[in-house]
Amino acid sequence: MARIKDVVVDCRHPAPVARFWAAALDGYEVAPYDEAELERLRGMGVEDPEDDPTVLVEAPGRGPRFFFVLVPEPKTVKNRLHLDLTCDDVEAEAARLVALGGRVIAVREGWTTLADPEGNEFCLFSS
């Protein structure tokens, strides 16, 4: 049987999108940059982690991991895959996510559809 290892999100600017999702998801954080990782980036000609073409967001000991990967083209149409998130208070959580850089697309009975800073849609449901 297959198991989910990673969820990969194409981005124009991986670092800020990764920070959004790390702040949005309970227990997740942008993976720290140790000296070996910084050296690997420098070997690719990347001096600043803000310009990292592949940023990892993870919850240590839990899964899945999320990779935010640089691609040259912008998002142009609706996602073919999206995340459904749950929370105790949809209105308050939607406001928090908007403050982080997301935006509300639609409010429906039972859930709210939002987009991350690059327009990737996701849904927020009450738990």
C-alpha positions, -999 to 999 in steps of 0.1 A, spaced: 0 0 0 12 35 -8 14 62 19 17 99 16 52 111 22 51 147 9 27 172 -5 44 194 -31 32 228 -39 45 247 -70 53 284 -62 67 315 -77 82 325 -43 85 293 -20 98 310 12 68 332 19 43 306 9 61 281 31 60 305 61 22 310 55 15 273 56 39 267 86 19 294 105 -15 281 92 -10 244 103 -9 234 139 25 220 149 42 227 115 73 248 110 98 257 83 126 232 85 157 249 101 187 258 80 217 241 95 252 247 82 251 217 58 219 230 42 233 265 39 264 250 23 242 230 -1 223 262 -11 256 281 -16 268 253 -39 237 260 -60 245 297 -60 218 306 -35 232 329 -8 200 337 11 175 311 23 148 335 13 157 325 -23 157 288 -16 140 270 -46 127 242 -24 115 250 12 104 223 35 76 226 61 72 198 85 58 187 119 86 167 134 74 131 141 42 136 121 33 137 84 29 146 57 57 170 50 51 199 26 76 210 0 72 244 -16 90 243 -50 100 271 -73 84 269 -108 87 296 -135 50 299 -143 23 315 -122 -8 297 -111 -35 303 -137 -64 280 -130 -82 263 -101 -62 237 -81 -67 201 -92 -60 191 -55 -66 211 -24 -64 207 14 -94 206 37 -86 220 71 -106 218 103 -108 242 133 -130 250 162 -141 285 150 -142 289 112 -148 327 113 -119 334 137 -95 310 119 -104 325 85 -96 360 100 -62 346 113 -53 331 79 -62 364 61 -39 382 86 -12 358 75 -16 367 39 -44 344 27 -77 356 13 -113 345 15 -128 333 -18 -162 321 -7 -182 316 25 -207 287 23 -229 270 48 -205 247 67 -172 258 52 -151 287 39 -129 285 8 -97 305 10 -65 310 -10 -29 311 2 -6 341 -8 -1 326 -43 -38 318 -49 -38 280 -40 -73 272 -28 -81 253 4 -112 248 25 -118 255 62 -144 234 80 -156 234 116 -144 204 136 
